[in-house]
């Protein structure tokens, strides 16, 4: 199996590409505009019969020399332990989706002001 960091990197890249390409954004390695995403935290903790999953991301957007724009988002989700680690994975998936959605919404808002 791939190391955890590699799996997260692949997932974030795939999800960003899937979200941005339909909006007409060309996703390429070398570009004047750069979006960098940092996964700061992704964890699931078990306590008192519940899974608490937290995800935190930071994003930096550089638009052709008009300066960097920083975006941060975090979310914690609690889910009852009905299915063991599957419940933990589901809680983490919801937290991740919410954080990525927040980053993309912030990205759209900031590029519209350009």
Biopython code that builds the backbone (N, CA, C, O; Angstrom):
import numpy as np
from Bio.PDB.StructureBuilder import StructureBuilder

atoms = [
    (1, "UNK", "N", (0.833, -1.195, 0.000)),
    (1, "UNK", "CA", (0.000, 0.000, 0.000)),
    (1, "UNK", "C", (0.872, 1.252, 0.000)),
    (1, "UNK", "O", (2.012, 1.235, 0.464)),
    (2, "UNK", "N", (0.318, 2.320, -0.523)),
    (2, "UNK", "CA", (1.049, 3.588, -0.597)),
    (2, "UNK", "C", (1.089, 4.241, 0.783)),
    (2, "UNK", "O", (0.163, 4.073, 1.576)),
    (3, "UNK", "N", (2.153, 4.980, 1.069)),
    (3, "UNK", "CA", (2.206, 5.713, 2.337)),
    (3, "UNK", "C", (1.026, 6.675, 2.446)),
    (3, "UNK", "O", (0.515, 7.148, 1.430)),
    (4, "UNK", "N", (0.593, 6.964, 3.666)),
    (4, "UNK", "CA", (-0.578, 7.806, 3.908)),
    (4, "UNK", "C", (-0.466, 9.163, 3.218)),
    (4, "UNK", "O", (-1.437, 9.630, 2.623)),
    (5, "UNK", "N", (0.706, 9.806, 3.286)),
    (5, "UNK", "CA", (0.887, 11.114, 2.656)),
    (5, "UNK", "C", (0.679, 11.074, 1.154)),
    (5, "UNK", "O", (0.102, 11.994, 0.575)),
    (6, "UNK", "N", (1.152, 9.999, 0.520)),
    (6, "UNK", "CA", (0.999, 9.848, -0.924)),
    (6, "UNK", "C", (-0.475, 9.678, -1.298)),
    (6, "UNK", "O", (-0.931, 10.222, -2.304)),
    (7, "UNK", "N", (-1.210, 8.926, -0.488)),
    (7, "UNK", "CA", (-2.646, 8.737, -0.760)),
    (7, "UNK", "C", (-3.404, 10.057, -0.627)),
    (7, "UNK", "O", (-4.271, 10.360, -1.447)),
    (8, "UNK", "N", (-3.080, 10.845, 0.402)),
    (8, "UNK", "CA", (-3.744, 12.136, 0.561)),
    (8, "UNK", "C", (-3.401, 13.064, -0.589)),
    (8, "UNK", "O", (-4.275, 13.756, -1.110)),
    (9, "UNK", "N", (-2.134, 13.086, -0.993)),
    (9, "UNK", "CA", (-1.710, 13.952, -2.096)),
    (9, "UNK", "C", (-2.459, 13.590, -3.377)),
    (9, "UNK", "O", (-2.937, 14.472, -4.091)),
    (10, "UNK", "N", (-2.558, 12.310, -3.661)),
    (10, "UNK", "CA", (-3.270, 11.856, -4.864)),
    (10, "UNK", "C", (-4.753, 12.212, -4.783)),
    (10, "UNK", "O", (-5.345, 12.641, -5.774)),
    (11, "UNK", "N", (-5.350, 12.036, -3.612)),
    (11, "UNK", "CA", (-6.778, 12.326, -3.461)),
    (11, "UNK", "C", (-7.059, 13.815, -3.640)),
    (11, "UNK", "O", (-7.996, 14.191, -4.344)),
    (12, "UNK", "N", (-6.254, 14.660, -3.009)),
    (12, "UNK", "CA", (-6.460, 16.107, -3.118)),
    (12, "UNK", "C", (-6.262, 16.561, -4.560)),
    (12, "UNK", "O", (-7.056, 17.352, -5.070)),
    (13, "UNK", "N", (-5.218, 16.075, -5.222)),
    (13, "UNK", "CA", (-4.966, 16.429, -6.618)),
    (13, "UNK", "C", (-6.134, 16.007, -7.508)),
    (13, "UNK", "O", (-6.595, 16.780, -8.348)),
    (14, "UNK", "N", (-6.603, 14.786, -7.318)),
    (14, "UNK", "CA", (-7.723, 14.266, -8.111)),
    (14, "UNK", "C", (-8.998, 15.085, -7.860)),
    (14, "UNK", "O", (-9.701, 15.446, -8.804)),
    (15, "UNK", "N", (-9.290, 15.374, -6.597)),
    (15, "UNK", "CA", (-10.509, 16.115, -6.272)),
    (15, "UNK", "C", (-10.451, 17.561, -6.782)),
    (15, "UNK", "O", (-11.451, 18.083, -7.274)),
    (16, "UNK", "N", (-9.289, 18.204, -6.666)),
    (16, "UNK", "CA", (-9.154, 19.570, -7.187)),
    (16, "UNK", "C", (-9.293, 19.602, -8.708)),
    (16, "UNK", "O", (-9.962, 20.478, -9.256)),
    (17, "UNK", "N", (-8.670, 18.659, -9.374)),
    (17, "UNK", "CA", (-8.766, 18.577, -10.831)),
    (17, "UNK", "C", (-10.217, 18.367, -11.254)),
    (17, "UNK", "O", (-10.699, 19.020, -12.180)),
    (18, "UNK", "N", (-10.907, 17.461, -10.577)),
    (18, "UNK", "CA", (-12.310, 17.183, -10.897)),
    (18, "UNK", "C", (-13.194, 18.401, -10.660)),
    (18, "UNK", "O", (-14.182, 18.587, -11.370)),
    (19, "UNK", "N", (-12.862, 19.229, -9.681)),
    (19, "UNK", "CA", (-13.664, 20.419, -9.395)),
    (19, "UNK", "C", (-13.332, 21.585, -10.313)),
    (19, "UNK", "O", (-14.222, 22.350, -10.686)),
    (20, "UNK", "N", (-12.063, 21.732, -10.683)),
    (20, "UNK", "CA", (-11.638, 22.915, -11.431)),
    (20, "UNK", "C", (-11.779, 22.791, -12.949)),
    (20, "UNK", "O", (-12.102, 23.772, -13.619)),
    (21, "UNK", "N", (-11.543, 21.613, -13.490)),
    (21, "UNK", "CA", (-11.606, 21.461, -14.953)),
    (21, "UNK", "C", (-12.983, 21.762, -15.532)),
    (21, "UNK", "O", (-13.054, 22.432, -16.562)),
    (22, "UNK", "N", (-14.086, 21.305, -14.928)),
    (22, "UNK", "CA", (-15.399, 21.653, -15.484)),
    (22, "UNK", "C", (-15.682, 23.161, -15.459)),
    (22, "UNK", "O", (-16.530, 23.653, -16.202)),
    (23, "UNK", "N", (-14.963, 23.883, -14.598)),
    (23, "UNK", "CA", (-15.131, 25.338, -14.525)),
    (23, "UNK", "C", (-14.248, 26.057, -15.540)),
    (23, "UNK", "O", (-14.196, 27.287, -15.556)),
    (24, "UNK", "N", (-13.550, 25.291, -16.391)),
    (24, "UNK", "CA", (-12.724, 25.878, -17.432)),
    (24, "UNK", "C", (-11.294, 26.177, -17.026)),
    (24, "UNK", "O", (-10.571, 26.861, -17.751)),
    (25, "UNK", "N", (-10.883, 25.676, -15.880)),
    (25, "UNK", "CA", (-9.520, 25.903, -15.405)),
    (25, "UNK", "C", (-8.613, 24.815, -15.964)),
    (25, "UNK", "O", (-8.910, 23.625, -15.855)),
    (26, "UNK", "N", (-7.504, 25.237, -16.564)),
    (26, "UNK", "CA", (-6.521, 24.275, -17.049)),
    (26, "UNK", "C", (-5.602, 23.916, -15.894)),
    (26, "UNK", "O", (-4.960, 24.785, -15.303)),
    (27, "UNK", "N", (-5.543, 22.637, -15.579)),
    (27, "UNK", "CA", (-4.701, 22.170, -14.483)),
    (27, "UNK", "C", (-3.410, 21.646, -15.094)),
    (27, "UNK", "O", (-3.401, 20.647, -15.813)),
    (28, "UNK", "N", (-2.315, 22.350, -14.791)),
    (28, "UNK", "CA", (-1.019, 21.955, -15.331)),
    (28, "UNK", "C", (0.074, 22.268, -14.314)),
    (28, "UNK", "O", (-0.072, 23.153, -13.471)),
    (29, "UNK", "N", (1.157, 21.529, -14.413)),
    (29, "UNK", "CA", (2.247, 21.664, -13.434)),
    (29, "UNK", "C", (2.917, 23.037, -13.500)),
    (29, "UNK", "O", (3.197, 23.635, -12.460)),
    (30, "UNK", "N", (3.174, 23.538, -14.694)),
    (30, "UNK", "CA", (3.842, 24.837, -14.838)),
    (30, "UNK", "C", (2.837, 25.863, -15.335)),
    (30, "UNK", "O", (2.325, 25.773, -16.451)),
    (31, "UNK", "N", (2.570, 26.834, -14.482)),
    (31, "UNK", "CA", (1.601, 27.854, -14.814)),
    (31, "UNK", "C", (1.983, 29.147, -14.093)),
    (31, "UNK", "O", (2.672, 29.122, -13.073)),
    (32, "UNK", "N", (1.529, 30.266, -14.635)),
    (32, "UNK", "CA", (1.798, 31.543, -13.972)),
    (32, "UNK", "C", (0.982, 31.662, -12.686)),
    (32, "UNK", "O", (1.446, 32.220, -11.692)),
    (33, "UNK", "N", (-0.225, 31.137, -12.722)),
    (33, "UNK", "CA", (-1.053, 31.093, -11.517)),
    (33, "UNK", "C", (-0.766, 29.790, -10.783)),
    (33, "UNK", "O", (-0.688, 28.726, -11.397)),
    (34, "UNK", "N", (-0.611, 29.883, -9.469)),
    (34, "UNK", "CA", (-0.290, 28.681, -8.697)),
    (34, "UNK", "C", (-1.213, 28.572, -7.492)),
    (34, "UNK", "O", (-1.440, 29.540, -6.766)),
    (35, "UNK", "N", (-1.728, 27.389, -7.304)),
    (35, "UNK", "CA", (-2.520, 27.069, -6.117)),
    (35, "UNK", "C", (-1.777, 25.979, -5.363)),
    (35, "UNK", "O", (-1.540, 24.892, -5.891)),
    (36, "UNK", "N", (-1.420, 26.275, -4.146)),
    (36, "UNK", "CA", (-0.747, 25.287, -3.313)),
    (36, "UNK", "C", (-1.649, 24.958, -2.136)),
    (36, "UNK", "O", (-2.152, 25.849, -1.452)),
    (37, "UNK", "N", (-1.844, 23.670, -1.912)),
    (37, "UNK", "CA", (-2.678, 23.194, -0.809)),
    (37, "UNK", "C", (-1.791, 22.437, 0.166)),
    (37, "UNK", "O", (-0.985, 21.596, -0.234)),
    (38, "UNK", "N", (-1.943, 22.738, 1.430)),
    (38, "UNK", "CA", (-1.217, 22.008, 2.462)),
    (38, "UNK", "C", (-2.236, 21.354, 3.391)),
    (38, "UNK", "O", (-3.093, 22.022, 3.970)),
    (39, "UNK", "N", (-2.124, 20.048, 3.516)),
    (39, "UNK", "CA", (-2.955, 19.319, 4.475)),
    (39, "UNK", "C", (-2.247, 19.428, 5.825)),
    (39, "UNK", "O", (-1.199, 18.820, 6.042)),
    (40, "UNK", "N", (-2.826, 20.200, 6.708)),
    (40, "UNK", "CA", (-2.210, 20.467, 8.007)),
    (40, "UNK", "C", (-2.539, 19.354, 8.997)),
    (40, "UNK", "O", (-1.687, 18.929, 9.777)),
    (41, "UNK", "N", (-3.782, 18.890, 8.955)),
    (41, "UNK", "CA", (-4.217, 17.854, 9.894)),
    (41, "UNK", "C", (-5.322, 17.018, 9.274)),
    (41, "UNK", "O", (-6.213, 17.544, 8.608)),
    (42, "UNK", "N", (-5.259, 15.727, 9.494)),
    (42, "UNK", "CA", (-6.333, 14.799, 9.121)),
    (42, "UNK", "C", (-6.262, 13.656, 10.121)),
    (42, "UNK", "O", (-5.358, 12.822, 10.071)),
    (43, "UNK", "N", (-7.225, 13.631, 11.025)),
    (43, "UNK", "CA", (-7.168, 12.616, 12.065)),
    (43, "UNK", "C", (-8.559, 12.209, 12.524)),
    (43, "UNK", "O", (-9.516, 12.977, 12.427)),
    (44, "UNK", "N", (-8.647, 10.986, 13.024)),
    (44, "UNK", "CA", (-9.866, 10.479, 13.644)),
    (44, "UNK", "C", (-9.500, 9.959, 15.021)),
    (44, "UNK", "O", (-8.575, 9.160, 15.167)),
    (45, "UNK", "N", (-10.219, 10.408, 16.017)),
    (45, "UNK", "CA", (-9.990, 9.966, 17.393)),
    (45, "UNK", "C", (-11.259, 9.342, 17.951)),
    (45, "UNK", "O", (-12.366, 9.806, 17.679)),
    (46, "UNK", "N", (-11.086, 8.296, 18.727)),
    (46, "UNK", "CA", (-12.216, 7.581, 19.325)),
    (46, "UNK", "C", (-12.352, 7.992, 20.786)),
    (46, "UNK", "O", (-11.388, 7.956, 21.550)),
    (47, "UNK", "N", (-13.583, 8.387, 21.163)),
    (47, "UNK", "CA", (-13.825, 8.767, 22.545)),
    (47, "UNK", "C", (-15.294, 8.565, 22.889)),
    (47, "UNK", "O", (-16.182, 9.073, 22.204)),
    (48, "UNK", "N", (-15.532, 7.828, 23.942)),
    (48, "UNK", "CA", (-16.886, 7.624, 24.473)),
    (48, "UNK", "C", (-17.888, 7.140, 23.417)),
    (48, "UNK", "O", (-19.006, 7.650, 23.342)),
    (49, "UNK", "N", (-17.492, 6.176, 22.619)),
    (49, "UNK", "CA", (-18.397, 5.584, 21.639)),
    (49, "UNK", "C", (-18.596, 6.378, 20.363)),
    (49, "UNK", "O", (-19.465, 6.048, 19.556)),
    (50, "UNK", "N", (-17.801, 7.420, 20.172)),
    (50, "UNK", "CA", (-17.912, 8.254, 18.978)),
    (50, "UNK", "C", (-16.547, 8.440, 18.334)),
    (50, "UNK", "O", (-15.511, 8.392, 18.998)),
    (51, "UNK", "N", (-16.573, 8.653, 17.024)),
    (51, "UNK", "CA", (-15.371, 9.032, 16.288)),
    (51, "UNK", "C", (-15.442, 10.522, 16.032)),
    (51, "UNK", "O", (-16.454, 11.029, 15.547)),
    (52, "UNK", "N", (-14.378, 11.220, 16.356)),
    (52, "UNK", "CA", (-14.273, 12.644, 16.042)),
    (52, "UNK", "C", (-13.159, 12.787, 15.015)),
    (52, "UNK", "O", (-11.993, 12.520, 15.305)),
    (53, "UNK", "N", (-13.531, 13.210, 13.820)),
    (53, "UNK", "CA", (-12.578, 13.382, 12.723)),
    (53, "UNK", "C", (-12.394, 14.868, 12.467)),
    (53, "UNK", "O", (-13.363, 15.623, 12.384)),
    (54, "UNK", "N", (-11.136, 15.277, 12.344)),
    (54, "UNK", "CA", (-10.819, 16.687, 12.092)),
    (54, "UNK", "C", (-9.872, 16.798, 10.897)),
    (54, "UNK", "O", (-8.921, 16.028, 10.760)),
    (55, "UNK", "N", (-10.153, 17.764, 10.048)),
    (55, "UNK", "CA", (-9.299, 18.054, 8.894)),
    (55, "UNK", "C", (-9.041, 19.549, 8.881)),
    (55, "UNK", "O", (-9.936, 20.360, 9.114)),
    (56, "UNK", "N", (-7.793, 19.888, 8.602)),
    (56, "UNK", "CA", (-7.405, 21.299, 8.487)),
    (56, "UNK", "C", (-6.510, 21.434, 7.261)),
    (56, "UNK", "O", (-5.557, 20.674, 7.091)),
    (57, "UNK", "N", (-6.824, 22.407, 6.410)),
    (57, "UNK", "CA", (-6.036, 22.679, 5.211)),
    (57, "UNK", "C", (-5.719, 24.161, 5.127)),
    (57, "UNK", "O", (-6.449, 25.011, 5.637)),
    (58, "UNK", "N", (-4.616, 24.436, 4.473)),
    (58, "UNK", "CA", (-4.209, 25.802, 4.185)),
    (58, "UNK", "C", (-3.942, 25.870, 2.684)),
    (58, "UNK", "O", (-3.355, 24.951, 2.112)),
    (59, "UNK", "N", (-4.367, 26.942, 2.058)),
    (59, "UNK", "CA", (-4.156, 27.100, 0.620)),
    (59, "UNK", "C", (-3.566, 28.477, 0.351)),
    (59, "UNK", "O", (-3.880, 29.457, 1.027)),
    (60, "UNK", "N", (-2.713, 28.521, -0.645)),
    (60, "UNK", "CA", (-2.096, 29.769, -1.075)),
    (60, "UNK", "C", (-2.311, 29.905, -2.571)),
    (60, "UNK", "O", (-2.006, 28.987, -3.332)),
    (61, "UNK", "N", (-2.832, 31.042, -2.990)),
    (61, "UNK", "CA", (-3.120, 31.296, -4.390)),
    (61, "UNK", "C", (-2.281, 32.477, -4.863)),
    (61, "UNK", "O", (-2.351, 33.566, -4.293)),
    (62, "UNK", "N", (-1.494, 32.256, -5.898)),
    (62, "UNK", "CA", (-0.677, 33.320, -6.485)),
    (62, "UNK", "C", (-1.201, 33.579, -7.893)),
    (62, "UNK", "O", (-1.111, 32.716, -8.766)),
    (63, "UNK", "N", (-1.746, 34.766, -8.108)),
    (63, "UNK", "CA", (-2.335, 35.133, -9.396)),
    (63, "UNK", "C", (-1.443, 36.124, -10.141)),
    (63, "UNK", "O", (-1.546, 37.331, -9.927)),
    (64, "UNK", "N", (-0.588, 35.633, -10.994)),
    (64, "UNK", "CA", (0.248, 36.456, -11.885)),
    (64, "UNK", "C", (0.826, 37.700, -11.214)),
    (64, "UNK", "O", (0.654, 38.818, -11.700)),
    (65, "UNK", "N", (1.490, 37.496, -10.127)),
    (65, "UNK", "CA", (2.172, 38.602, -9.484)),
    (65, "UNK", "C", (1.288, 39.576, -8.729)),
    (65, "UNK", "O", (1.789, 40.583, -8.228)),
    (66, "UNK", "N", (-0.002, 39.317, -8.628)),
    (66, "UNK", "CA", (-0.874, 40.234, -7.882)),
    (66, "UNK", "C", (-0.891, 39.887, -6.398)),
    (66, "UNK", "O", (-1.789, 40.301, -5.664)),
    (67, "UNK", "N", (0.095, 39.136, -5.971)),
    (67, "UNK", "CA", (0.219, 38.812, -4.552)),
    (67, "UNK", "C", (-0.382, 37.466, -4.201)),
    (67, "UNK", "O", (-1.198, 36.901, -4.929)),
    (68, "UNK", "N", (0.051, 36.985, -3.070)),
    (68, "UNK", "CA", (-0.473, 35.722, -2.553)),
    (68, "UNK", "C", (-1.744, 35.964, -1.766)),
    (68, "UNK", "O", (-1.885, 36.964, -1.062)),
    (69, "UNK", "N", (-2.647, 35.044, -1.899)),
    (69, "UNK", "CA", (-3.871, 35.066, -1.104)),
    (69, "UNK", "C", (-3.908, 33.782, -0.300)),
    (69, "UNK", "O", (-3.794, 32.689, -0.855)),
    (70, "UNK", "N", (-4.065, 33.913, 0.990)),
    (70, "UNK", "CA", (-4.049, 32.771, 1.891)),
    (70, "UNK", "C", (-5.473, 32.404, 2.284)),
    (70, "UNK", "O", (-6.286, 33.274, 2.594)),
    (71, "UNK", "N", (-5.763, 31.117, 2.267)),
    (71, "UNK", "CA", (-7.065, 30.612, 2.669)),
    (71, "UNK", "C", (-6.843, 29.450, 3.633)),
    (71, "UNK", "O", (-6.026, 28.569, 3.367)),
    (72, "UNK", "N", (-7.560, 29.445, 4.737)),
    (72, "UNK", "CA", (-7.476, 28.365, 5.707)),
    (72, "UNK", "C", (-8.871, 27.866, 6.008)),
    (72, "UNK", "O", (-9.827, 28.641, 6.042)),
    (73, "UNK", "N", (-8.982, 26.574, 6.226)),
    (73, "UNK", "CA", (-10.273, 25.993, 6.586)),
    (73, "UNK", "C", (-10.043, 24.772, 7.461)),
    (73, "UNK", "O", (-9.071, 24.036, 7.292)),
    (74, "UNK", "N", (-10.958, 24.577, 8.396)),
    (74, "UNK", "CA", (-10.899, 23.386, 9.235)),
    (74, "UNK", "C", (-12.317, 22.963, 9.605)),
    (74, "UNK", "O", (-13.246, 23.771, 9.625)),
    (75, "UNK", "N", (-12.452, 21.688, 9.893)),
    (75, "UNK", "CA", (-13.777, 21.145, 10.233)),
    (75, "UNK", "C", (-13.589, 19.884, 11.040)),
    (75, "UNK", "O", (-12.718, 19.069, 10.736)),
    (76, "UNK", "N", (-14.400, 19.719, 12.067)),
    (76, "UNK", "CA", (-14.446, 18.477, 12.838)),
    (76, "UNK", "C", (-15.851, 17.908, 12.732)),
    (76, "UNK", "O", (-16.836, 18.644, 12.776)),
    (77, "UNK", "N", (-15.933, 16.604, 12.593)),
    (77, "UNK", "CA", (-17.209, 15.897, 12.478)),
    (77, "UNK", "C", (-17.201, 14.759, 13.485)),
    (77, "UNK", "O", (-16.212, 14.036, 13.603)),
    (78, "UNK", "N", (-18.305, 14.598, 14.212)),
    (78, "UNK", "CA", (-18.439, 13.500, 15.162)),
    (78, "UNK", "C", (-19.470, 12.517, 14.632)),
    (78, "UNK", "O", (-20.547, 12.909, 14.182)),
    (79, "UNK", "N", (-19.130, 11.251, 14.689)),
    (79, "UNK", "CA", (-20.011, 10.198, 14.180)),
    (79, "UNK", "C", (-20.035, 9.047, 15.177)),
    (79, "UNK", "O", (-18.991, 8.650, 15.694)),
    (80, "UNK", "N", (-21.213, 8.513, 15.447)),
    (80, "UNK", "CA", (-21.341, 7.377, 16.354)),
    (80, "UNK", "C", (-20.603, 6.166, 15.787)),
    (80, "UNK", "O", (-20.580, 5.951, 14.575)),
    (81, "UNK", "N", (-20.015, 5.396, 16.658)),
    (81, "UNK", "CA", (-19.250, 4.220, 16.247)),
    (81, "UNK", "C", (-20.189, 3.053, 15.989)),
    (81, "UNK", "O", (-20.339, 2.167, 16.831)),
    (82, "UNK", "N", (-20.817, 3.056, 14.823)),
    (82, "UNK", "CA", (-21.732, 1.972, 14.456)),
    (82, "UNK", "C", (-21.014, 0.860, 13.705)),
    (82, "UNK", "O", (-21.418, -0.300, 13.777)),
    (83, "UNK", "N", (-19.951, 1.208, 12.986)),
    (83, "UNK", "CA", (-19.281, 0.245, 12.125)),
    (83, "UNK", "C", (-17.756, 0.259, 12.295)),
    (83, "UNK", "O", (-17.029, -0.033, 11.345)),
    (84, "UNK", "N", (-17.278, 0.586, 13.466)),
    (84, "UNK", "CA", (-15.842, 0.552, 13.719)),
    (84, "UNK", "C", (-15.088, 1.572, 12.882)),
    (84, "UNK", "O", (-15.468, 2.740, 12.791)),
    (85, "UNK", "N", (-14.004, 1.094, 12.270)),
    (85, "UNK", "CA", (-13.157, 2.006, 11.490)),
    (85, "UNK", "C", (-13.886, 2.589, 10.277)),
    (85, "UNK", "O", (-13.505, 3.649, 9.781)),
    (86, "UNK", "N", (-14.917, 1.918, 9.800)),
    (86, "UNK", "CA", (-15.706, 2.468, 8.696)),
    (86, "UNK", "C", (-16.360, 3.776, 9.131)),
    (86, "UNK", "O", (-16.432, 4.726, 8.352)),
    (87, "UNK", "N", (-16.835, 3.823, 10.368)),
    (87, "UNK", "CA", (-17.419, 5.064, 10.900)),
    (87, "UNK", "C", (-16.379, 6.160, 10.976)),
    (87, "UNK", "O", (-16.670, 7.319, 10.681)),
    (88, "UNK", "N", (-15.162, 5.802, 11.371)),
    (88, "UNK", "CA", (-14.067, 6.782, 11.431)),
    (88, "UNK", "C", (-13.753, 7.307, 10.043)),
    (88, "UNK", "O", (-13.568, 8.510, 9.862)),
    (89, "UNK", "N", (-13.691, 6.419, 9.060)),
    (89, "UNK", "CA", (-13.419, 6.826, 7.675)),
    (89, "UNK", "C", (-14.511, 7.733, 7.130)),
    (89, "UNK", "O", (-14.229, 8.706, 6.430)),
    (90, "UNK", "N", (-15.773, 7.406, 7.458)),
    (90, "UNK", "CA", (-16.889, 8.227, 6.983)),
    (90, "UNK", "C", (-16.847, 9.632, 7.596)),
    (90, "UNK", "O", (-17.090, 10.620, 6.903)),
    (91, "UNK", "N", (-16.544, 9.717, 8.873)),
    (91, "UNK", "CA", (-16.447, 11.021, 9.536)),
    (91, "UNK", "C", (-15.311, 11.846, 8.927)),
    (91, "UNK", "O", (-15.455, 13.048, 8.699)),
    (92, "UNK", "N", (-14.184, 11.186, 8.668)),
    (92, "UNK", "CA", (-13.045, 11.877, 8.065)),
    (92, "UNK", "C", (-13.380, 12.345, 6.651)),
    (92, "UNK", "O", (-12.975, 13.437, 6.253)),
    (93, "UNK", "N", (-14.109, 11.537, 5.891)),
    (93, "UNK", "CA", (-14.502, 11.909, 4.529)),
    (93, "UNK", "C", (-15.412, 13.135, 4.531)),
    (93, "UNK", "O", (-15.275, 14.009, 3.675)),
    (94, "UNK", "N", (-16.338, 13.207, 5.485)),
    (94, "UNK", "CA", (-17.239, 14.367, 5.569)),
    (94, "UNK", "C", (-16.458, 15.627, 5.933)),
    (94, "UNK", "O", (-16.662, 16.686, 5.339)),
    (95, "UNK", "N", (-15.569, 15.503, 6.908)),
    (95, "UNK", "CA", (-14.758, 16.657, 7.314)),
    (95, "UNK", "C", (-13.888, 17.143, 6.146)),
    (95, "UNK", "O", (-13.790, 18.344, 5.896)),
    (96, "UNK", "N", (-13.264, 16.204, 5.443)),
    (96, "UNK", "CA", (-12.421, 16.539, 4.287)),
    (96, "UNK", "C", (-13.238, 17.244, 3.200)),
    (96, "UNK", "O", (-12.805, 18.266, 2.668)),
    (97, "UNK", "N", (-14.406, 16.707, 2.869)),
    (97, "UNK", "CA", (-15.251, 17.314, 1.833)),
    (97, "UNK", "C", (-15.665, 18.734, 2.213)),
    (97, "UNK", "O", (-15.666, 19.631, 1.370)),
    (98, "UNK", "N", (-16.012, 18.933, 3.474)),
    (98, "UNK", "CA", (-16.405, 20.269, 3.935)),
    (98, "UNK", "C", (-15.240, 21.261, 3.831)),
    (98, "UNK", "O", (-15.423, 22.401, 3.404)),
    (99, "UNK", "N", (-14.042, 20.818, 4.226)),
    (99, "UNK", "CA", (-12.876, 21.692, 4.179)),
    (99, "UNK", "C", (-12.506, 22.027, 2.733)),
    (99, "UNK", "O", (-12.242, 23.186, 2.414)),
    (100, "UNK", "N", (-12.487, 21.027, 1.867)),
    (100, "UNK", "CA", (-12.157, 21.279, 0.468)),
    (100, "UNK", "C", (-13.197, 22.204, -0.168)),
    (100, "UNK", "O", (-12.846, 23.088, -0.950)),
    (101, "UNK", "N", (-14.470, 22.004, 0.164)),
    (101, "UNK", "CA", (-15.521, 22.895, -0.324)),
    (101, "UNK", "C", (-15.325, 24.329, 0.135)),
    (101, "UNK", "O", (-15.549, 25.267, -0.630)),
    (102, "UNK", "N", (-14.909, 24.501, 1.381)),
    (102, "UNK", "CA", (-14.644, 25.843, 1.910)),
    (102, "UNK", "C", (-13.478, 26.503, 1.185)),
    (102, "UNK", "O", (-13.529, 27.687, 0.855)),
    (103, "UNK", "N", (-12.430, 25.726, 0.942)),
    (103, "UNK", "CA", (-11.263, 26.249, 0.219)),
    (103, "UNK", "C", (-11.671, 26.668, -1.191)),
    (103, "UNK", "O", (-11.297, 27.750, -1.645)),
    (104, "UNK", "N", (-12.434, 25.824, -1.889)),
    (104, "UNK", "CA", (-12.857, 26.143, -3.255)),
    (104, "UNK", "C", (-13.793, 27.349, -3.288)),
    (104, "UNK", "O", (-13.703, 28.173, -4.199)),
    (105, "UNK", "N", (-14.690, 27.463, -2.308)),
    (105, "UNK", "CA", (-15.592, 28.615, -2.249)),
    (105, "UNK", "C", (-14.795, 29.894, -2.005)),
    (105, "UNK", "O", (-15.073, 30.931, -2.608)),
    (106, "UNK", "N", (-13.819, 29.816, -1.132)),
    (106, "UNK", "CA", (-12.964, 30.966, -0.863)),
    (106, "UNK", "C", (-12.146, 31.328, -2.093)),
    (106, "UNK", "O", (-11.945, 32.507, -2.388)),
    (107, "UNK", "N", (-11.678, 30.323, -2.803)),
    (107, "UNK", "CA", (-10.917, 30.534, -4.038)),
    (107, "UNK", "C", (-11.783, 31.257, -5.069)),
    (107, "UNK", "O", (-11.332, 32.211, -5.704)),
    (108, "UNK", "N", (-13.014, 30.809, -5.233)),
    (108, "UNK", "CA", (-13.927, 31.438, -6.189)),
    (108, "UNK", "C", (-14.206, 32.891, -5.797)),
    (108, "UNK", "O", (-14.229, 33.781, -6.647)),
    (109, "UNK", "N", (-14.415, 33.115, -4.511)),
    (109, "UNK", "CA", (-14.694, 34.451, -4.005)),
    (109, "UNK", "C", (-13.514, 35.394, -4.248)),
    (109, "UNK", "O", (-13.699, 36.543, -4.649)),
    (110, "UNK", "N", (-12.317, 34.901, -4.003)),
    (110, "UNK", "CA", (-11.122, 35.752, -4.136)),
    (110, "UNK", "C", (-10.744, 36.007, -5.587)),
    (110, "UNK", "O", (-10.237, 37.082, -5.908)),
    (111, "UNK", "N", (-10.980, 35.046, -6.467)),
    (111, "UNK", "CA", (-10.662, 35.278, -7.876)),
    (111, "UNK", "C", (-11.701, 36.183, -8.526)),
    (111, "UNK", "O", (-11.390, 36.877, -9.494)),
    (112, "UNK", "N", (-12.923, 36.189, -8.014)),
    (112, "UNK", "CA", (-13.970, 37.058, -8.549)),
    (112, "UNK", "C", (-13.669, 38.528, -8.257)),
    (112, "UNK", "O", (-14.054, 39.412, -9.023)),
    (113, "UNK", "N", (-12.983, 38.781, -7.151)),
    (113, "UNK", "CA", (-12.616, 40.161, -6.777)),
    (113, "UNK", "C", (-11.469, 40.718, -7.590)),
    (113, "UNK", "O", (-11.199, 41.918, -7.545)),
    (114, "UNK", "N", (-10.799, 39.868, -8.328)),
    (114, "UNK", "CA", (-9.606, 40.224, -9.080)),
    (114, "UNK", "C", (-9.777, 41.297, -10.064)),
    (114, "UNK", "O", (-8.821, 41.665, -10.747)),
]
sb = StructureBuilder()
sb.init_structure("model")
sb.init_model(0)
sb.init_chain("A")
sb.init_seg("    ")
for serial, (resi, resn, name, xyz) in enumerate(atoms, 1):
    if name == "N":
        sb.init_residue(resn, " ", resi, " ")
    sb.init_atom(name, np.array(xyz, "f"), 0.0, 1.0, " ", f" {name:<3s}", serial, name[0])
structure = sb.get_structure()
